[in-house]
Amino acid sequence: MASLFLLACAPVSVGFGGGVGTADSAIDTGVAYADSADTVDTPFAGDTADTVDTSQLDDANRWVLYAVRHAEKEEEGDDPALTAEGAARAEALAVRLADVPLVTIYATDLLRTQQTVQPTADDHALPVVIDVEPEQELADLLLSAHLGDAVLHAGHSYTLPGLFYALNAEEVDVDGYGQMWVVTGDATGALQVVEEFVGEESTE
């Protein structure tokens, strides 16, 4: 497994099959799911569903991934920070996920993804785990260490399609800022995907 790094000082341990928790104890997430269909309001049409039908998933081993592209970034620099618009979108993401019992928050090794999830991490008192190879590594974690968990990942237009491919999910079209995919799955590989929008609508 590729190396994982922490952006914040709170110690965590990440391991296959062993769950994710603090250095002292595992985290009890208390993730709750509906028995049939959880409706998600979405402005998108197309291949993604507008409801998450969890009735066919294994209750004990469900996981939920909230996957987003980083928010708007500055144009200059090798590792640009978010713009004011991007910072506002990051705050909107935190509001959207305020009541979600997140266990782990992942970002890539670039500043723009880390800043996108930092307000959410602050609200949940969680560190940001730096995932250097997010595509296959995160897919493997979801199917092993994160069964029963809810996690957030911020990626890029060039990494998110690979993550969905590794999960055997349908292809996603990353064409702007503010898209979020809510992916619900279980240990059998069954998946449902819902596309939402966070913050003000924007395209590149």
LOVEX-710974 format. One record per residue: residue in three letters; x, y, z of N, C-alpha, C, CB in turn. Coordinates in Angstrom, 2 decimals, padded with zeros to 5 digits. Each point is the difference from the previous one (the first is absolute). Glycine has a CB too. Layout:
BEGIN
   resn        nu        nv        nw       cau       cav       caw        cu        cv        cw       cbu       cbv       cbw
    ala         X         Y         Z         X         Y         Z         X         Y         Z         X         Y         Z
...
// end
This chain:
BEGIN
   resn        nu        nv        nw       cau       cav       caw        cu        cv        cw       cbu       cbv       cbw
    met    000.85   -001.19    000.00   -000.85    001.19    000.00    000.88    001.24    000.00   -001.84   -001.23    001.23
    ala    001.47    002.19   -002.03    000.78    001.23   -000.06   -000.11    000.75    001.32   -000.37    000.14   -002.47
    ser    001.32    000.76    002.68    000.06    000.70    001.27   -001.13    000.98    000.16    002.45   -000.27   -000.01
    leu   -002.94    000.41    001.22   -001.01    000.99    000.35    000.62    000.94    001.01   -001.91   -001.61   -000.44
    phe    001.65    002.90    000.28    000.56    001.00    000.89   -001.13    000.81    000.61    002.12    000.10   -001.35
    leu   -001.86    000.49    002.51   -001.00    000.81    000.68    000.32    001.46   -000.14   -000.41   -001.84    001.61
    leu   -000.62    002.63   -001.89    000.17    001.45   -000.09   -000.11    000.65    001.36   -000.92   -000.05   -002.31
    ala    000.17   -000.55    003.22   -000.18    000.57    001.33    000.74   -000.84    001.02   -002.25    000.93   -000.65
    cys    002.34   -000.42    001.87    000.85   -000.64    000.99   -000.66   -001.14    000.73    001.13    002.13    000.25
    ala   -002.44   -002.28   -000.31   -000.67   -001.08    000.72    000.44   -001.34   -000.58   -001.97    001.49    000.52
    pro    002.45   -002.44    000.32    000.50   -001.26   -000.54   -001.12   -000.91   -000.43    001.99    000.21    001.45
    val   -001.82   -000.85   -002.62   -000.95   -001.02   -000.41    000.79   -001.18   -000.53   -001.77    001.71   -000.54
    ser    001.10   -002.85    000.51    000.61   -001.18   -000.58   -000.89   -000.48   -001.12    001.12   -000.63    002.18
    val   -000.51    000.26   -003.31   -000.75   -000.47   -001.15    000.54   -001.35   -000.37   -000.44    002.35   -000.82
    gly   -000.45   -003.35    000.70    000.49   -001.32   -000.37   -001.09   -000.81   -000.66    001.61    000.07    001.87
    phe   -001.23   -000.97   -002.74   -000.97   -000.84   -000.67   -000.64   -000.96    000.99    001.30    000.18   -002.13
    gly   -002.63   -000.20    002.14   -000.73   -000.93    000.83   -000.08    000.41    001.46    000.69   -001.74   -001.56
    gly    000.09    002.74    001.96    000.04    000.34    001.40   -000.76    001.24    000.36    002.14   -001.09    000.07
    gly   -002.75    001.73   -001.07   -000.76    001.20    000.26    000.89    001.21    000.12   -001.70   -001.36    001.14
    val    001.09    002.49   -000.95    000.72    001.25    000.15   -000.39    000.61    001.33    000.08    000.36   -002.50
    gly    000.88    000.05    003.28   -000.34    000.54    001.30    001.13    000.84    000.54   -001.46   -001.95    000.42
    thr    001.24    002.48    000.77    001.07    000.74    000.65    001.05   -000.98    000.47   -001.59    001.83    000.70
    ala    002.72   -001.30   -000.27    001.05   -000.87    000.48   -000.42   -000.74    001.25    001.68    001.54   -000.97
    asp   -002.65   -001.02    001.70   -000.42   -000.63    001.25   -001.14   -000.98   -000.17    000.74    002.03    001.14
    ser   -001.64   -001.76   -002.08   -001.17   -000.87   -000.13   -000.61    000.17   -001.36   -000.42    000.12    002.45
    ala   -000.41   -001.12   -002.84   -000.72    000.10   -001.26   -001.14    000.98    000.14    000.61   -002.35   -000.57
    ile   -001.05    002.90   -000.54   -001.09    000.96   -000.01   -001.30   -000.72   -000.29    001.55    001.83   -000.75
    asp   -002.54   -001.65    001.60   -001.33   -000.53   -000.21   -000.78    001.04   -000.78    000.06   -001.40    002.13
    thr   -000.38    001.10   -003.39   -000.56    001.02   -000.87   -001.49    000.23    000.21    001.73   -000.60   -001.64
    gly   -002.46   -000.45    001.97   -001.43    000.14    000.13   -000.67    000.38   -001.30    000.35    000.63    002.35
    val    000.18   -001.08   -003.48   -000.59    000.32   -001.30   -001.36   -000.66   -000.09    002.28    000.19   -001.07
    ala   -003.28    000.58    000.66   -001.35   -000.53   -000.13   -000.45    000.10   -001.45   -000.53    000.65    002.37
    tyr   -000.16   -001.66   -002.84   -000.47   -000.04   -001.38   -001.48   -000.35   -000.01    002.30   -000.66   -000.82
    ala   -002.98    001.14   -000.21   -001.41   -000.37   -000.15   -000.11   -001.43   -000.49   -000.61    002.39   -000.48
    asp   -000.54   -003.01    000.72   -000.19   -001.39   -000.41   -000.35   -000.13   -001.47   -000.72   -000.51    002.30
    ser    000.23    001.57   -002.92   -000.42   -000.14   -001.39    000.72    001.01   -000.87   -002.22   -000.84    000.73
    ala    001.65    002.03   -000.89    000.61    000.98   -000.88    000.20    001.31    000.73   -001.05   -001.09   -001.99
    asp    002.27    001.61    001.93    000.32    001.29    000.59    000.00    001.03   -001.12    001.37   -001.06    001.88
    thr   -002.35    001.93   -001.93   -000.10    000.95   -001.10    001.03    001.11    000.15   -002.44   -000.51   -000.21
    val    003.11    000.82   -000.88    000.98    001.07   -000.02   -000.39    000.97   -001.10    001.83   -001.52    000.88
    asp   -002.03    002.78   -000.51   -000.37    001.01   -000.97    001.19    000.33   -000.88   -001.71    000.93    001.59
    thr    001.57   -001.10   -002.87    001.11    000.23   -000.91   -000.48    000.70   -001.25    001.18   -002.01    000.89
    pro   -000.44    002.99   -001.42   -000.40    000.68   -001.22    000.47   -000.72   -001.24    000.04    002.12    001.24
    phe    000.63   -003.26   -001.09    000.60   -000.66   -001.15   -000.90   -001.09   -000.53    002.26    000.52    000.90
    ala   -002.15   -000.77   -002.19   -000.66   -001.13   -000.62    001.07   -000.81   -000.72   -002.21    001.26   -000.25
    gly    001.85   -002.41   -000.22    000.97   -000.80   -000.74    000.16   -001.37    000.64    001.19    002.08   -000.70
    asp    000.04   -002.58    000.70    000.25   -001.36    000.45   -000.10   -000.16    001.51    001.44   -000.28   -001.98
    thr   -001.17    001.32    002.74   -000.07   -000.14    001.45   -001.44    000.06    000.46    002.27    001.03    000.23
    ala   -002.55   -001.76    000.84   -001.36   -000.05    000.52   -000.30    001.23    000.83    000.09   -002.50    000.00
    asp   -001.38    002.77    000.22   -000.38    001.11    000.88   -000.45   -000.50    001.37   -000.66    001.33   -002.02
    thr    000.75   -002.63    002.24   -000.21   -000.56    001.32    001.06   -001.06    000.24   -002.49    000.46   -000.10
    val    002.79   -000.69    001.37    000.89   -001.10    000.37   -000.87   -001.12    000.52    001.94    001.57    000.55
    asp   -002.10   -002.63   -001.31   -000.79   -001.15    000.41    000.91   -000.96    000.76   -001.59    000.25   -001.99
    thr    001.52   -000.22    003.31    000.88   -000.82    000.83   -000.63   -001.34    000.38    001.00    002.09    000.87
    ser   -002.16   -002.40   -001.41   -000.72   -001.20    000.44    000.73   -001.28   -000.37   -002.12    001.26   -000.23
    gln    002.95   -001.21   -000.82    000.69   -001.20   -000.43    001.42   -000.12    000.57   -001.35    000.09   -002.07
    leu    001.74    000.87    002.90    001.34   -000.02    000.56    000.04   -000.74    001.33    000.46    002.16   -001.14
    asp    000.71   -002.69    001.44    000.23   -000.70    001.25    000.06    001.02    001.14    001.25   -001.86   -001.21
    asp   -002.24    001.83    002.11   -000.11    001.02    001.04    001.27    000.14    000.83   -002.42   -000.46    000.08
    ala    003.03   -000.66    000.30    001.13    000.04    000.92    001.26    000.55   -000.64   -001.00   -001.93    001.18
    asn    001.07    001.89   -002.50    001.24    000.35   -000.68   -000.14    001.16   -000.98    000.66   -002.35    000.25
    arg   -001.70    003.17   -000.07   -000.15    001.16   -000.87    001.06    001.04    000.29   -002.45   -000.44   -000.14
    trp    002.91    001.09   -000.90    000.87    001.17    000.16   -000.53    001.10   -000.90    002.02   -001.45    000.56
    val   -001.69    002.69   -000.20   -000.41    001.14   -000.82    001.22    000.88   -000.25   -002.37   -000.06    000.94
    leu    002.61    000.36   -002.20    001.08    000.90   -000.39   -000.61    001.29   -000.54    001.52   -001.95   -000.52
    tyr   -001.10    003.08    001.07   -000.33    001.31   -000.54    001.24    000.47   -000.77   -001.66    000.56    001.91
    ala    001.56   -000.56   -003.21    001.16    000.33   -000.85   -000.24    001.34   -000.68    000.48   -002.45   -000.38
    val    000.49    003.34    000.51   -000.11    001.33   -000.61    001.29    000.34   -000.74   -001.60    000.74    001.82
    arg    001.47    000.12   -002.79    001.18    000.63   -000.58    000.35    001.21    000.88   -000.60   -000.79   -002.38
    his    001.88    001.14    002.41    000.38    001.21    000.73   -000.78    001.20   -000.50    002.29   -000.95    000.37
    ala   -002.42    001.94    000.48   -000.69    001.24   -000.37    000.91    000.89   -000.85   -001.38   -000.13    002.11
    glu    000.85    001.28   -002.50    000.73    000.90   -000.90    001.37    000.37    000.55   -002.19    000.91   -000.81
    lys    003.20   -000.93   -000.04    001.37    000.27    000.41    000.56    001.21   -000.73    000.32   -002.43    000.48
    glu    000.75    002.98    000.11    000.73    001.09   -000.66    000.65   -000.52   -001.28    000.42    001.11    002.23
    glu   -000.19   -000.22   -003.18    000.56   -000.41   -001.29    001.52   -000.12    000.02   -001.92    001.10   -001.08
    glu    002.56   -000.40    002.01    001.46    000.04    000.01    000.57   -000.90    001.08   -000.08    002.33   -000.88
    gly    001.31   -002.83    000.64    000.72   -000.76    001.00   -000.02   -001.49   -000.27   -000.57    001.76    001.62
    asp    001.58   -002.45   -001.07    000.11   -001.44   -000.18   -001.02   -000.76    000.84    002.42    000.29   -000.48
    asp   -002.80    000.27    001.62   -000.97   -000.64    000.87   -000.96    001.07    000.50    001.66   -001.82    000.70
    pro   -002.55    002.30   -001.56   -000.81    001.17    000.34   -001.02   -000.28    001.09    000.31    000.78   -002.32
    ala   -000.62    000.28    003.07   -001.02   -000.06    001.04   -001.38    000.27   -000.63    001.68    000.76    001.75
    leu   -002.71   -000.87   -000.94   -001.35    000.31   -000.46   -000.18    001.50   -000.15   -000.87   -002.08    001.11
    thr    000.02    002.46   -002.03   -000.43    001.39   -000.12   -001.05    000.29    001.07    000.50    000.01   -002.49
    ala   -000.95    001.23    002.54   -001.08    000.35    000.92   -001.26   -000.82   -000.31    000.94    002.33    000.24
    glu   -001.20   -002.52   -001.53   -001.16   -000.82   -000.40    000.18   -001.44    000.44   -000.38    001.51   -001.96
    gly    001.61   -002.00    001.83    000.28   -001.36    000.43   -000.15   -000.18    001.50    001.52   -000.22   -001.93
    ala   -001.05    001.20    002.68   -000.14   -000.06    001.46   -001.47   -000.01    000.40    002.20    001.19    000.26
    ala   -003.01   -000.40   -000.95   -001.44    000.01    000.29   -000.63   -001.36   -000.32   -000.08    002.47   -000.49
    arg    000.54   -003.10   -000.58   -000.53   -001.33   -000.34    000.43   -001.04    001.04    000.04    000.61   -002.45
    ala    001.17   -000.48    002.95    000.46   -000.91    001.05   -000.87    000.14    001.24    002.34    000.14   -000.89
    glu   -002.72    001.07    001.23   -000.90    000.21    001.13   -001.38   -000.60   -000.27    001.26    002.09    000.59
    ala   -001.73   -001.96   -001.83   -001.29   -000.58   -000.37    000.04   -001.52    000.12   -000.43    001.92   -001.55
    leu    001.55   -002.51    001.21    000.15   -001.45    000.16   -000.11   -000.39    001.47    001.46   -000.08   -002.05
    ala   -000.82    000.85    002.92   -000.08   -000.29    001.43   -001.44    000.08    000.50    002.32    000.91    000.29
    val   -003.08    000.05   -000.78   -001.41    000.12    000.39   -000.78   -001.22   -000.48    000.16    002.51   -000.10
    arg    000.08   -002.92   -001.15   -000.71   -001.16   -000.56    000.28   -001.28    000.80    000.14    001.08   -002.27
    leu    001.08   -001.22    002.78    000.39   -001.24    000.66   -000.01    000.12    001.53    001.39   -000.54   -001.99
    ala   -001.98    001.59    002.50    000.04    000.25    001.44   -000.60   -001.13    000.81   -000.12    002.41   -000.49
    asp   -000.92   -003.03   -000.01   -000.69   -001.06    000.75    000.40   -001.40   -000.44   -001.88    001.57    000.30
    val    002.86   -001.66   -001.16    000.47   -001.32   -000.45    001.08   -000.49    000.97   -000.51    000.56   -002.44
    pro    000.38   -001.77    002.97    000.98   -000.50    000.98    001.27   -000.51   -000.69   -001.89   -000.62    001.52
    leu    002.65    001.55   -002.05    001.22   -000.37   -000.71    001.02   -000.62    000.95   -000.41    001.85   -001.64
    val    001.13   -002.82    001.14    001.04   -000.68    000.77    001.38    000.47   -000.44   -001.50   -001.99    000.28
    thr    001.68    002.13   -001.59    001.31    000.40   -000.53   -000.21    000.97   -001.15    001.04   -002.21    000.68
    ile   -000.13    003.17   -000.80   -000.03    000.98   -001.09    001.32   -000.09   -000.75   -001.57    001.54    001.29
    tyr    001.48   -001.82   -002.57    001.17   -000.17   -000.85    000.14    001.17   -000.96   -000.22   -002.49    000.19
    ala    001.46    002.83   -000.50    000.32    000.96   -001.06    001.28   -000.46   -000.66   -001.14    001.93    001.23
    thr    001.44   -001.36   -002.39    001.26   -000.32   -000.65    001.10    000.85    000.62   -001.19   -000.60   -002.16
    asp    002.40    000.49    001.60    001.14    000.74    000.55    000.10    001.42   -000.52    001.18   -002.15    000.22
    leu   -002.23    002.64   -000.87   -000.01    001.37   -000.51   -000.90    000.87    000.88    000.42   -000.83   -002.35
    leu    000.01    002.07    002.53   -000.63    000.91    000.95   -001.48    000.22   -000.29    002.19    001.11    000.29
    arg   -002.56   -001.03   -001.54   -001.39    000.34   -000.34   -001.00   -001.05    000.48    000.87    001.23   -001.98
    thr   -000.49   -002.51    001.96   -000.92   -001.01    000.53   -000.04    000.06    001.52    000.46   -001.48   -001.98
    gln    000.67    001.73    002.61    000.06    000.08    001.46   -000.83    001.16    000.52    002.28   -001.03   -000.05
    gln   -002.17    002.18   -000.63   -000.78    001.16    000.43   -001.50   -000.20   -000.26    001.99    001.45   -000.45
    thr   -002.33   -002.24   -000.55   -001.41   -000.25   -000.29   -000.68   -000.76    001.13    000.55   -000.02   -002.43
    val    000.17   -000.90    003.05   -000.62   -000.81    001.06    000.31    000.50    001.40    000.13   -001.94   -001.54
    gln    000.75    002.94    001.68    000.42    000.42    001.34   -001.15    000.51    000.86    002.20    000.55   -000.98
    pro   -003.13    000.28    000.46   -001.12    000.42    000.85   -000.84   -001.17    000.51   -000.06    002.13   -001.27
    thr   -000.14   -003.14    000.42   -000.73   -001.19    000.44    000.79   -000.74    001.06   -001.08   -000.18   -002.25
    ala    002.39    000.06    002.05    000.84   -000.67    000.98   -000.04    000.72    001.34    001.48   -000.81   -001.84
    asp   -001.44    002.14    001.79   -000.07    000.78    001.24   -001.32   -000.24    000.73    001.49    001.73   -001.04
    asp   -002.59   -001.73    000.29   -001.31   -000.19    000.61   -000.14   -001.38    000.65   -000.95    001.56   -001.70
    his    001.61   -002.57    001.11   -000.11   -001.36    000.52    001.16   -000.38    000.92   -001.24   -000.60   -002.06
    ala    002.14    001.56    002.31    001.17   -000.27    000.84    000.79   -001.20   -000.51   -001.22    000.96    001.97
    leu    001.42   -000.99   -003.29    000.75   -001.09   -000.64    001.23    000.57   -000.70   -002.13   -001.33   -000.31
    pro    003.20    000.56    000.25    001.14    000.41   -000.82   -000.30   -000.27   -001.47    001.58   -000.48    001.90
    val   -000.83    001.11   -002.77   -000.08   -000.29   -001.43    001.10   -001.01   -000.32   -000.96    002.32   -000.54
    val    000.57   -003.46    000.03    000.95   -001.05   -000.36    000.41    000.21   -001.46   -001.02   -001.63    001.68
    ile    002.32    001.74   -001.90    000.51    000.24   -001.35    000.19   -001.33   -000.70    001.14    002.13    000.74
    asp   -001.91   -002.33   -001.78    000.02   -001.23   -000.79    000.74    000.31   -001.30   -002.20   -000.85    001.02
    val    003.43    000.36   -001.13    000.85    000.36   -001.14   -000.47   -000.69   -001.27    001.93    000.33    001.55
    glu   -002.49   -001.52   -001.44   -000.49   -000.73   -001.16   -001.48   -000.33    000.23    002.31   -000.98   -000.48
    pro   -003.19    001.95    000.24   -001.38   -000.14    000.47   -000.84   -001.01   -000.74    000.17    002.32    000.66
    glu    000.19   -002.65   -001.90   -000.92   -000.80   -000.79   -000.15   -001.43    000.55    000.62    001.38   -002.00
    gln    000.34   -002.23    001.79   -000.14   -001.39    000.43    000.10   -000.14    001.50    000.95   -000.72   -002.17
    glu   -000.09    001.52    002.80    000.19   -000.12    001.44   -001.29    000.29    000.77    002.39    000.65   -000.30
    leu   -003.06    000.43   -000.04   -001.23    000.35    000.70   -001.09   -001.02   -000.30    000.63    002.42   -000.08
    ala   -000.71   -002.89   -001.14   -000.98   -001.03   -000.33    000.22   -001.25    000.86   -000.14    000.88   -002.35
    asp    001.40   -001.27    002.52    000.30   -001.17    000.83   -000.39    000.25    001.46    001.88   -000.59   -001.55
    leu   -001.61    001.79    002.06   -000.35    000.31    001.37   -001.52   -000.04    000.23    002.06    001.41    000.15
    leu   -002.82   -000.92   -001.11   -001.45    000.00    000.14   -000.54   -001.42    000.12   -000.11    002.14   -001.29
    leu    000.75   -003.07    000.60   -000.46   -001.38    000.00    000.61   -000.84    001.10   -000.32    000.21   -002.43
    ser    001.14    000.40    003.28    000.63   -000.76    001.08   -000.09    000.75    001.31    001.56   -001.05   -001.65
    ala   -000.78    002.12    001.80    000.08    000.69    001.28   -001.21    000.89    000.29    002.45   -000.07   -000.24
    his   -003.24    000.43   -000.78   -001.08    000.96    000.21   -001.40   -000.60   -000.08    001.51    001.69   -000.92
    leu   -001.64   -002.99    001.06   -001.34   -000.58    000.00   -000.78    000.55    001.18    000.85   -002.09   -001.13
    gly   -002.03    002.63    000.85   -000.83    000.61    001.03    000.29    001.47    000.24   -000.13   -002.19    001.01
    asp    001.06    002.77   -001.77    000.44    001.38    000.24   -000.54    000.97   -001.04    002.05   -000.91    001.07
    ala   -001.97    002.18   -000.73   -000.23    001.10   -000.93    001.29    000.79   -000.10   -002.49    000.12    000.55
    val    002.99    000.11   -001.76    001.27    000.69   -000.20   -000.17    001.07   -001.07    001.29   -002.06    000.69
    leu   -000.41    003.06   -000.63    000.04    001.09   -000.98    001.33   -000.04   -000.71   -001.57    001.41    001.38
    his    001.55   -001.21   -002.69    001.23    000.08   -000.78   -000.07    001.17   -000.96    000.33   -002.49    000.19
    ala    000.72    003.31   -000.22    000.11    001.06   -000.99    001.11   -000.36   -000.98   -000.82    001.74    001.66
    gly    000.47   -001.74   -002.92    000.96   -000.36   -001.04    000.05    001.03   -001.11   -000.38   -002.38    000.53
    his    000.72    001.93   -001.71    000.22    000.86   -001.15   -000.79   -000.53   -001.21    002.29    000.63    000.88
    ser   -002.40    000.20   -001.88   -000.69   -000.43   -001.22    000.70   -001.18   -000.64   -000.79    002.33   -000.35
    tyr    002.10   -002.48    000.62    000.77   -001.09   -000.61    000.15   -001.21    000.93    001.21    001.72   -001.34
    thr   -001.67   -001.63    002.60    000.07   -001.16    000.90   -001.36   -000.60    000.29    002.02    000.99    001.00
    leu   -003.07   -000.18   -000.97   -001.31   -000.52    000.36   -000.51   -001.06   -000.98   -000.49    002.19    001.06
    pro    000.65   -002.02   -002.38   -000.43   -001.09   -000.90    000.71   -001.31    000.30   -000.47    001.71   -001.74
    gly    001.75   -001.65    002.09    000.73   -001.22    000.32   -000.50   -000.65    001.28    001.97    000.95   -001.15
    leu   -002.38   -000.13    002.13   -000.57   -000.54    001.23   -001.30   -000.74   -000.30    001.06    001.85    001.31
    phe   -001.91   -001.25   -002.12   -001.27   -000.65   -000.34    000.24   -001.27   -000.80   -001.13    002.23    000.02
    tyr    002.13   -002.22   -000.88    000.35   -001.21   -000.76    000.45   -001.11    000.95    000.66    001.41   -001.98
    ala    000.17   -001.04    002.97    000.49   -001.00    000.96   -001.13   -000.58    000.83    002.17    001.21    000.08
    leu   -003.24   -000.43    000.12   -001.17   -000.47    000.75   -000.99   -000.76   -000.88    000.29    001.95    001.53
    asn    000.00   -002.04   -002.83   -000.91   -000.61   -000.97   -001.32    000.77   -000.08    001.05   -002.22    000.45
    ala   -000.98    003.53   -000.24   -001.18    000.86   -000.12   -000.07    000.55   -001.42    000.12    000.60    002.46
    glu   -001.25    000.00   -002.78   -000.15    000.59   -001.32    000.95    001.19   -000.17   -002.41   -000.75   -000.06
    glu    002.74    001.04   -001.15    000.91    001.12   -000.29   -000.65    001.31    000.42    001.01   -001.28   -001.93
    val   -000.20    002.17    002.49   -000.51    001.31    000.40    000.62    001.07   -000.88   -000.32   -000.80    002.37
    asp   -000.43    001.86   -002.57    000.45    001.13   -000.80    000.30    001.16    000.94   -001.38   -000.76   -002.01
    val    002.65    001.04    002.20    000.42    001.08    000.90    000.20    001.25   -000.86    001.11   -001.62    001.66
    asp   -002.10    002.51   -001.66    000.03    001.11   -000.96   -000.12    001.37    000.64   -000.99   -001.54   -001.62
    gly    001.27    001.64    002.90   -000.08    001.31    000.64    000.28   -000.14    001.48   -001.65    000.78   -001.70
    tyr    001.27    000.23    002.45    000.17   -000.01    001.45   -001.34   -000.18    000.69    002.03    001.47   -000.21
    gly   -002.00   -002.14    001.34   -001.21   -000.15    000.79   -000.67   -001.35   -000.10   -000.29    002.37   -000.28
    gln    000.74   -003.22   -000.63   -000.60   -001.32   -000.09    000.40   -000.86    001.20    000.02    000.17   -002.52
    met   -000.97   -000.96    003.01    000.28   -000.98    001.04   -000.74   -001.28   -000.33    000.33    001.82    001.73
    trp    000.37   -002.93   -001.63   -000.60   -001.30   -000.23   -000.11   -000.73    001.32    000.93   -000.09   -002.34
    val   -002.15   -000.35    002.66   -000.25   -000.79    001.20   -000.08   -001.45   -000.44   -001.24    001.91    001.19
    val    002.25   -002.67   -000.85    000.11   -001.39   -000.44   -000.26   -000.91    001.19    001.67    000.62   -001.82
    thr   -002.69   -001.45    001.72   -000.33   -000.95    001.05    000.29   -001.40   -000.51   -001.78    001.54    000.95
    gly    002.53   -002.30   -000.16    000.36   -001.35   -000.43    000.10   -000.95    001.16    001.20    000.98   -001.92
    asp   -000.86   -002.22    001.61    000.22   -000.99    001.05    001.12   -000.94   -000.41   -002.42    000.15    000.70
    ala    002.70   -001.13    000.15    001.13   -000.88   -000.22   -000.16   -000.89   -001.23    000.38    000.02    002.44
    thr   -001.60   -000.17   -002.94   -000.22   -000.82   -001.19    000.35    000.73   -001.28   -001.79   -001.20    001.23
    gly    001.99    002.51   -001.14    000.28    000.80   -001.19   -001.22    000.69   -000.57    001.81   -001.55   -000.48
    ala   -002.99    001.35    001.10   -001.21    000.69   -000.45    000.15    001.50    000.26   -001.42   -002.06    000.45
    leu    000.96    002.87   -001.40    000.18    001.45    000.10   -001.26    000.73   -000.43    002.44   -000.27   -000.42
    gln   -002.69    001.42    001.07   -000.92    001.00   -000.52    000.71    001.35    000.05   -002.05   -001.33    000.78
    val    001.84    002.13   -001.82    000.68    001.29   -000.11   -001.03    001.10   -000.22    002.07   -001.12   -000.94
    val   -001.95    002.19    001.72   -000.84    001.18   -000.16    000.91    001.20   -000.19   -001.87   -000.99    001.42
    glu    001.55    001.84   -002.39    000.77    001.22   -000.24   -000.76    001.20    000.55    001.04   -001.02   -002.07
    glu   -000.35    001.81    002.87   -000.57    001.21    000.59    000.84    001.21   -000.41   -000.91   -001.33    001.95
    phe    000.45    002.50   -001.53    000.76    001.22   -000.23    000.11    000.77    001.30   -000.76    000.10   -002.40
    val    001.95    000.39    002.70    000.27    000.72    001.24    000.44    001.42   -000.33    000.64   -002.14    001.18
    gly   -001.31    003.14   -000.59    000.38    001.39   -000.22   -000.59    000.55   -001.29    002.09   -000.43    001.25
    glu   -001.55    001.58   -001.66   -000.48    000.66   -001.21    000.45   -000.77   -001.23    000.06    002.21    001.17
    glu   -000.95   -002.30   -002.16    000.35   -000.73   -001.21    001.13    000.69   -000.74   -002.35   -000.84   -000.16
    ser    003.30    000.04   -000.33    001.15    000.55   -000.66    000.59   -001.03   -000.95    000.46    001.49    001.98
    thr    000.12   -001.04   -003.07    000.74   -000.84   -000.92    001.33    000.63   -000.28   -002.12   -000.87   -001.01
    glu    003.04    000.06    000.51    001.32    000.52   -000.31   -000.06    000.97   -001.17    001.03   -002.12    000.86
// end
